[in-house]
């Protein structure tokens, strides 16, 4: 009876420990953010595959795994670097490193493994995709992250790696030989489509992160992080947030203008852009946390909905 109780107790401890590790792992890699990045790369992959006439679902699977690993690695390094500042903020204090549920060494091993493995997987799909993923990881973890506590320009720097997933996904859809062959007779498309996808996602970063910065400003202050354009919740910051929302309206017409988006995409992104602008305007008038939250939630909706609409339109063309 005692042996059985001991075995049962040990089994429950193993299960509990594994469950806790999975919870900490998902927090270390910022699971929701990572899945959003993977979705963005996946849609770009499908666009690139559709251009070639067929979708290699095995390569898509490897893109998802590789993209998840690289993004998770970047987020892991981000949390390692920000461990001390995370302790000071309510929204991050319960992450595994500041809460001492995971050591820096453990997080470093996980992040290195994910980064190396993800880069190798993506490089196997396409060397260009692998190079871009390495650049994205380095820029996000080792340039943007330390810059956050020094200057609001961090948002501009962070917008670059934040907009690179469509490029990684798009180029991953091509084998190295196919990319070279396709670029010979359709050089414009091989550059134009990923460039437009990158540009739209780059613009989207500003209303998204400035809204977050407004909502979390008090918490950010505790860690010495000031990401609003003027470092303050003032009229100038609100105006810039509003302008960044309005810009998303014309941005939604770019795929149609360059011939790879259809009317459904334009209608949906125009409606989303108008909603974005309206919420940005309301925030400009009131300048409070509640209106900033609405802009933030709108930004969370905008990106996946617009990307799915573009994929539907592109396939239907």
VMD Tcl script that draws the C-alpha trace (Angstrom):
set ca {
  {0.00 0.00 0.00}
  {2.81 2.38 0.89}
  {4.72 1.52 -2.31}
  {1.58 2.16 -4.37}
  {1.04 5.49 -2.62}
  {4.68 6.42 -3.24}
  {4.43 5.56 -6.95}
  {1.16 7.48 -7.25}
  {2.66 10.47 -5.48}
  {5.78 10.39 -7.68}
  {3.63 10.13 -10.81}
  {1.56 13.13 -9.76}
  {4.73 15.12 -9.04}
  {6.08 14.32 -12.51}
  {2.80 15.36 -14.13}
  {2.67 18.54 -12.06}
  {6.28 19.35 -12.89}
  {5.71 18.78 -16.60}
  {2.58 20.91 -16.55}
  {4.44 23.72 -14.77}
  {7.29 23.51 -17.29}
  {4.89 23.79 -20.22}
  {3.22 26.81 -18.60}
  {6.59 28.48 -18.02}
  {7.75 27.58 -21.53}
  {4.69 29.18 -23.13}
  {5.31 32.33 -21.10}
  {9.02 32.38 -21.99}
  {8.32 32.19 -25.74}
  {5.25 34.47 -25.44}
  {2.97 31.91 -27.04}
  {0.21 34.22 -28.31}
  {2.68 36.64 -29.88}
  {4.63 33.77 -31.42}
  {1.49 32.23 -32.92}
  {0.55 35.61 -34.42}
  {3.97 35.81 -36.07}
  {3.65 32.25 -37.37}
  {0.21 33.05 -38.83}
  {1.65 36.07 -40.63}
  {4.51 34.00 -42.08}
  {2.14 31.16 -43.01}
  {-0.17 33.39 -45.03}
  {2.81 34.85 -46.91}
  {4.03 31.30 -47.55}
  {0.67 30.35 -49.05}
  {0.76 33.44 -51.26}
  {4.19 32.47 -52.54}
  {3.13 28.86 -53.05}
  {0.00 29.93 -54.96}
  {2.20 31.89 -57.35}
  {3.93 28.63 -58.23}
  {0.66 26.79 -58.75}
  {0.78 24.34 -55.83}
  {1.23 24.23 -52.07}
  {3.82 21.95 -50.48}
  {2.18 21.29 -47.13}
  {5.25 19.52 -45.76}
  {7.30 22.67 -46.33}
  {4.48 24.70 -44.77}
  {4.71 22.47 -41.70}
  {8.47 23.04 -41.48}
  {7.90 26.78 -41.83}
  {5.48 26.70 -38.88}
  {7.96 24.75 -36.74}
  {10.96 26.83 -37.82}
  {9.09 30.11 -37.47}
  {7.81 29.11 -34.04}
  {11.32 28.18 -32.90}
  {13.00 31.37 -34.13}
  {10.28 33.65 -32.76}
  {10.22 31.79 -29.46}
  {14.01 32.12 -29.28}
  {13.87 35.88 -29.85}
  {11.22 36.22 -27.14}
  {13.27 34.04 -24.79}
  {16.36 36.22 -25.21}
  {14.11 39.25 -24.74}
  {12.95 37.95 -21.36}
  {16.49 37.03 -20.30}
  {17.70 40.57 -21.01}
  {14.66 42.15 -19.35}
  {14.55 39.85 -16.33}
  {15.35 42.59 -13.81}
  {13.02 45.18 -15.33}
  {10.24 42.58 -15.59}
  {10.36 42.21 -11.81}
  {9.33 45.85 -11.47}
  {6.20 45.66 -13.63}
  {2.90 44.13 -12.62}
  {2.17 42.79 -16.12}
  {5.47 40.88 -16.29}
  {6.39 40.09 -12.68}
  {4.95 36.57 -12.89}
  {6.95 35.52 -15.93}
  {9.14 32.49 -15.16}
  {12.46 34.37 -14.87}
  {11.47 37.31 -12.63}
  {9.33 34.93 -10.54}
  {12.36 32.60 -10.13}
  {10.54 29.56 -11.51}
  {13.21 29.25 -14.21}
  {16.91 30.10 -14.06}
  {18.68 32.30 -16.58}
  {20.79 29.29 -17.60}
  {17.71 27.19 -18.33}
  {16.14 29.98 -20.37}
  {19.39 30.49 -22.25}
  {19.65 26.80 -23.19}
  {16.03 26.77 -24.40}
  {16.46 30.00 -26.38}
  {19.71 28.85 -28.00}
  {18.22 25.49 -28.94}
  {15.13 27.10 -30.44}
  {17.16 29.74 -32.30}
  {19.68 27.33 -33.83}
  {17.09 24.68 -34.69}
  {14.64 27.18 -36.17}
  {17.32 28.85 -38.27}
  {18.50 25.50 -39.64}
  {14.95 24.49 -40.53}
  {14.21 27.76 -42.32}
  {17.58 27.75 -44.09}
  {16.82 24.26 -45.35}
  {13.61 25.57 -46.92}
  {15.29 28.61 -48.42}
  {18.63 30.24 -47.61}
  {17.17 33.75 -47.97}
  {14.43 32.91 -45.43}
  {17.09 31.59 -43.04}
  {19.22 34.74 -43.33}
  {16.22 37.01 -42.76}
  {15.21 34.98 -39.69}
  {18.70 35.36 -38.16}
  {18.63 39.10 -38.84}
  {15.15 39.36 -37.30}
  {16.19 37.48 -34.15}
  {19.32 39.59 -33.63}
  {17.54 42.88 -34.31}
  {14.63 42.10 -31.97}
  {16.52 40.52 -29.09}
  {19.80 42.42 -29.06}
  {19.00 45.82 -30.56}
  {15.31 46.57 -29.93}
  {15.17 45.02 -26.45}
  {17.99 47.06 -24.80}
  {16.90 50.16 -26.73}
  {13.45 50.09 -25.08}
  {14.82 51.58 -21.88}
  {16.79 54.28 -23.68}
  {14.60 55.94 -26.33}
  {11.14 55.90 -27.95}
  {12.97 55.25 -31.23}
  {12.88 51.62 -30.07}
  {9.38 51.37 -31.56}
  {10.76 52.30 -34.99}
  {13.59 49.79 -34.64}
  {11.26 47.08 -33.32}
  {8.89 47.62 -36.23}
  {11.56 46.20 -38.57}
  {11.82 42.66 -37.12}
  {8.09 42.82 -36.43}
  {7.44 43.23 -40.16}
  {9.88 40.53 -41.36}
  {7.71 37.40 -40.87}
  {5.89 37.91 -44.23}
  {9.26 38.01 -45.99}
  {10.42 34.84 -44.24}
  {7.19 33.02 -45.07}
  {7.06 34.21 -48.66}
  {10.62 33.20 -49.54}
  {10.28 29.90 -47.65}
  {7.63 28.91 -50.21}
  {10.32 28.76 -52.90}
  {13.12 26.25 -53.14}
  {16.48 27.85 -53.85}
  {16.31 26.74 -57.50}
  {12.68 27.83 -57.92}
  {13.44 31.23 -56.43}
  {16.27 31.81 -58.88}
  {14.18 30.53 -61.81}
  {11.07 32.49 -60.87}
  {13.02 35.70 -60.37}
  {14.36 35.45 -63.92}
  {10.97 35.78 -65.61}
  {8.98 37.53 -62.87}
  {11.51 39.62 -60.98}
  {8.93 42.33 -60.21}
  {6.57 39.93 -58.40}
  {9.33 38.20 -56.44}
  {10.33 41.56 -54.96}
  {7.08 43.50 -55.01}
  {4.72 41.15 -53.18}
  {6.93 40.53 -50.11}
  {7.92 44.23 -50.06}
  {4.26 45.33 -49.90}
  {3.48 42.74 -47.22}
  {6.48 43.95 -45.23}
  {5.47 47.60 -45.61}
  {1.87 47.07 -44.46}
  {2.98 45.10 -41.41}
  {5.66 47.72 -40.68}
  {3.04 50.49 -40.64}
  {0.73 48.40 -38.45}
  {3.37 48.23 -35.70}
  {2.96 51.90 -34.77}
  {-0.71 52.09 -33.75}
  {-0.30 48.68 -32.15}
  {2.73 49.46 -29.98}
  {1.91 53.10 -29.26}
  {-1.53 52.00 -28.01}
  {0.12 49.38 -25.80}
  {2.63 51.99 -24.61}
  {-0.23 54.32 -23.63}
  {-2.12 51.59 -21.77}
  {0.98 50.27 -19.97}
  {2.72 53.62 -19.46}
  {2.44 53.64 -15.67}
  {3.80 50.10 -15.49}
  {6.54 50.87 -18.00}
  {7.67 53.87 -15.92}
  {8.60 51.55 -13.05}
  {11.13 49.82 -15.31}
  {12.35 53.01 -16.96}
  {10.69 52.15 -20.28}
  {9.02 55.03 -22.16}
  {7.82 54.05 -25.65}
  {5.35 56.84 -26.37}
  {6.63 59.27 -29.06}
  {7.20 62.08 -26.53}
  {7.66 59.72 -23.55}
  {4.44 61.19 -22.14}
  {0.67 60.80 -22.46}
  {0.30 64.15 -24.14}
  {-1.39 65.62 -27.21}
  {1.59 65.06 -29.50}
  {1.70 61.35 -28.66}
  {-2.06 61.11 -29.19}
  {-1.78 62.90 -32.55}
  {0.94 60.53 -33.74}
  {-1.11 57.54 -32.64}
  {-4.11 58.92 -34.54}
  {-2.05 59.54 -37.70}
  {-0.65 56.00 -37.53}
  {-4.24 54.68 -37.45}
  {-5.33 56.81 -40.43}
  {-2.36 55.63 -42.50}
  {-3.74 52.09 -42.38}
  {-6.59 53.15 -44.73}
  {-4.43 53.89 -47.81}
  {-2.10 51.02 -46.86}
  {-4.99 48.66 -47.49}
  {-5.10 49.65 -51.17}
  {-1.49 48.70 -51.91}
  {-2.07 45.02 -52.83}
  {-4.87 46.01 -55.25}
  {-2.71 48.74 -56.75}
  {0.12 46.30 -57.37}
  {-2.12 43.58 -58.76}
  {-2.22 40.83 -56.15}
  {-5.16 41.87 -53.98}
  {-8.84 41.95 -54.89}
  {-11.98 43.83 -54.02}
  {-12.80 41.73 -50.94}
  {-9.46 42.61 -49.37}
  {-9.92 46.31 -50.17}
  {-13.43 46.40 -48.71}
  {-12.40 44.61 -45.52}
  {-9.21 46.62 -44.95}
  {-11.00 49.88 -45.72}
  {-13.64 49.09 -43.10}
  {-10.95 48.04 -40.64}
  {-8.94 51.18 -41.44}
  {-11.96 53.43 -40.91}
  {-12.65 51.72 -37.57}
  {-8.97 52.15 -36.70}
  {-9.14 55.86 -37.59}
  {-12.35 56.43 -35.66}
  {-10.96 54.81 -32.52}
  {-7.73 56.78 -32.97}
  {-9.75 59.99 -33.27}
  {-11.75 59.20 -30.12}
  {-8.48 58.61 -28.31}
  {-7.13 61.92 -29.60}
  {-10.17 63.67 -28.10}
  {-10.23 61.87 -24.75}
  {-6.59 60.81 -24.29}
  {-7.42 58.14 -21.72}
  {-6.51 54.52 -21.12}
  {-9.89 53.13 -22.19}
  {-9.74 54.67 -25.66}
  {-6.12 53.49 -26.03}
  {-7.23 49.97 -25.14}
  {-9.80 50.06 -27.93}
  {-7.12 51.06 -30.42}
  {-4.93 48.24 -29.10}
  {-7.69 45.65 -29.49}
  {-8.47 46.98 -32.96}
  {-4.84 46.47 -33.93}
  {-4.99 42.87 -32.69}
  {-8.03 42.27 -34.92}
  {-6.72 44.16 -37.95}
  {-3.65 42.12 -38.83}
  {-4.98 38.52 -38.93}
  {-8.32 39.54 -40.48}
  {-6.69 41.60 -43.24}
  {-4.12 38.90 -43.97}
  {-6.75 36.19 -44.21}
  {-8.78 38.44 -46.53}
  {-5.72 38.94 -48.74}
  {-5.13 35.19 -48.89}
  {-8.76 34.55 -49.84}
  {-8.64 37.24 -52.53}
  {-5.31 36.05 -53.91}
  {-6.51 32.46 -54.19}
  {-9.75 33.59 -55.82}
  {-7.97 35.68 -58.47}
}
mol new
graphics top color blue
foreach p $ca { graphics top sphere $p radius 0.5 }
foreach p [lrange $ca 0 end-1] q [lrange $ca 1 end] { graphics top cylinder $p $q radius 0.2 }
display resetview
